[in-house]
Amino acid sequence: MTDHNSGKSIILKNHDEIMIMLDANRIVAETLTLVQGMIAPGVTTLELDRVAEDFCKSKNASPAFKGYRGFPGSLCTSINEEVVHGIPSRRRKLKKGDIISVDFGVKYKGYYGDSAITVAVGKIAENEEKLLQATEESLERAIEKAVVGNRVADISIAVQEYVEKRGFSVVRQFVGHGIGTALHEGPEIPNFLQGEQSPRLVPGMVMAIEPMVNLGTSKVKVLRDGWTVVTADGKPSAHFEHSVAVTEDGPIVLSRRND
């Protein structure tokens, strides 16, 4: 789940804390794999939500988003032009040709995990396939920059350059974030280069890196439900996210899935 978090402090984690966060994010990864396997025409977003919530509870974790600032769901389910924070609904059925972004987080032993994927429902348009590929690949490029001595800006540039070279645009109103005993900690992780100097990466930082990439304009707006973010031009958007720990030995992708 994205944030507008400004001015939140960066809290470093020790090895034991990162191991707990690895366990939390494994639950997230397993849940997303389970949900992805259910995605098909005719399935409602509320069905996906219930399966995710039940599964994480069976692993002694609680859904991180449910009730967060009043959010009603366990999953964020964002379809087509919806960028992030789509609310699961019993009325919203997936259709052939949709793309759906599924964002999920858990709290486990006092620590949070957070990850997102975007999935095609059957065959999708070629430009949408390219959008999904570019977004996911930009995340991998960003993770490669999550090394000691780099700055947050190196992560931001990696996403922006990869995406824009392919003719897509990055969302600027919502950003990635630090994560730990709070769902949203410092630092902000923008997907574009900001003017001011950004924090240097040091061992023990854990970040949710999450490119949000649009087929058309980078501009977005929030719907009247107060949550759902959509592209201003109604064109599709994709979202991929991993929780990543910065260590002396390089980045550890805590939410990596085994599929």
N, C-alpha and C positions, 0 to 999 in steps of 0.2 A: 504494500500500500504506500502510495506516494505521500509527500508532505510538503508543506510550505515552510518547514522548520527553519527559522533564522535565529542565530544567536544561542543555539543549544550547545552545551559543552561536549567536548570529545572525551569519552571515557575509555581508557585502554583496558584490555582483558588479558588475564594471565592464561597459561596453558590449560589449566583445569576449566576455566570459564569457557574457553574456545571449544573444549571437548564437549561440554554440556550444550553449547550452541550448535555443534556438529550433530548431536543427537536430535535437537529440536528441528534442525533443518532437514535431517533425514526423514522425519515424520512429514514435513512439508513436501519433500520430494516424492515420497511414497503416495501421499494424498493426490498430488498433481498427476502422477502416473495413473492412479485409479480413476480419477475424473476424466483424464484424456481418453481412457478406454471406453468411457460411457458416451462420449460426444458423438451424436448422430442426429439426423433429421427427426423431429418429433419429440425429442427430449426437452423438458423444461429446465430453465436455469435453476429453479427451486429444487428439482430432483438432484442436480449436481451438488447444490449447496448442502442438502441433507446428508448425502453420502460422505461428503468431505467432513462435515461436523461429526457424524457418527464414527468415522474412521479415526480421526485424531483423538477423540475421547477414548476410543478403545486402546489407544497407545498412551493413555494417562496424560494427554496434553489437552489444552483448551484452545478453542479458536480465538485468534488474536484480534480479529476485526470486529467480531460480534459485540455490539454495544460500545465500540470505540467511538467516542464523540457522537454517540447515538446511531452509528451505522447498524442497520437491521440484519445484515446477513453475515454468514461465516466466510463465504467466498465473495470476491468482486468478480462479476461476470459482465464483461463489456463486449458488445456485439457490433461489428462493422465500424460505423463512424464513432462509436463510443470508445473513448481513449482509456479511461480508468474509472474505477469506483462505481461500475454498474451494479444495480441492486438486483439480486435474484428474485424471480417472480414465477408464480404458478401459471401465469398467463403467457409467459414468453417462451415460445417453442423454437428450437433451432430449426433452420431450414437449410436445404442443400445450397451450397454456394456462400454461406455465411462464413465469417471468421469470428472466433470468440477468444478474447483474452481472459484468462483465468488467473487471478491473483489470490494467494492464500498465505496466511501466517498462523503460527501457533505460539502459545506460551507453554514452556516446559521447564520444570524445576527453576522457575523464576527468570528464565531467559527466553528471548524471542527468536523465531525463525521466520523468513519471509522470502517468497519466490513467486515468479509469474511466468506463464507461457501463453503463446497465441497459437490457436489450433484451427486448421481449415475443416469445415464441415463438408465433406465430399470434395468434389472438384471446384476449384476457385479460379478466378481470372488470372492470367499470367502476370499482370502487373501487381496483383495482390500476393502471388507467390513470391515475387521478387522483393516485395515489401517485407514479408515475414523473414525471408532469408537474410536481407540486409540488416534487419533489426536484431536478429539473433546473432549474426556474425559481428555486429558492432559491439554487442555485449562481450563476446569473446575477446575482441581487440581491447576493450576497456579493461577486462580482467588482467590481461597481459601487462598493463601499466600499473597494476596495484602492487608495486614493489617499493621496498624501503628506499627512501631518498627522493622518490618522485613526489609530485604534488597532486592534489585532487584535480587540478587543471589538466594534467596529463591524461587522466581518465576521461574528462570532459571532451578534450580535443579528439581523442581516439574515436569516440562515438560520433561527434559532429562531422569530422572529416570523412569517415567511412560512409555515413548516411547521405551527406550532401553530394558527394561524388557520384552517387547513384540516383540523384534527382529527387530524393525524398527530403522531408524537413523534420527537425527535432522539436518536440514540445518544450516550451520555455517556462510555462507557468507552474509546472510540477517537476519535482526533482527527486533523486534518490537521497539516501540518508544513512547516518550511522545507526547501529542497532545493537541492543544488548539487554539490559534489564528493563529498558523502555523500548517500545516499538520504534520510536523516532528519537534518535540522539543526533548530536553533531558528529561530523560535519555534513552540510548539504553536499550532494553529489549531482551537480547539474550535468546535463547531456550536451552542453554547449559552453564555449569559453566565455567566462565573465571577466569584467575588467579588473576587479580587485585581485590582490594576491591571494592565492588559495593555500590551505594548510599543507604542510609537508607530511608525507606518509611515514609512519613509524610502526615498529612491531607492536601488535596488540590492538590495532584499529580493526574494527569489523564494520563493514559497510554493505548496505543494500544498493547495488548498482542496477539501475533499471531504465534502459532506453525506452522512450515512448516516441514512436516515429509515425509520421503522417504521410499519406500518399500525396496530399495537396498542401494546403497552407499549414504553417506551424500554429496558427491561431486556434484557440479552443474557447469553449464557454461551458458554464455549469448549468444543468437543467434545473427546473423548478423544484425537483425533489431535494435540491441542496447537495447532492452527491455526484450524480452521473456527469462526467466530463465528456463532451462531444467535440468533434472537429467543427470549426466555424463554417467550413464549406460542405460538410456532409460526406466527405470522402473517407475511406477506411483508415484505420489506425492500428498499429501493432505494438505490443508491449512484452518485453522479456526481462526477467529480473533474477539475479542470484545474490545470496548473502555470501560475502567474501571476507576472509580474514587475511590481514597483512602480517607476514611472518618473516623472520630472517632468511628462511629458506624459500621465499616466494609466496605468491598468493595461494590460499587454500579455498576452493569453492565449496562452501559448507553445504549448499543445497543442490549439488550436482546429482542428476538422476542417472540411473544405470541402464537407460533404454537406448 
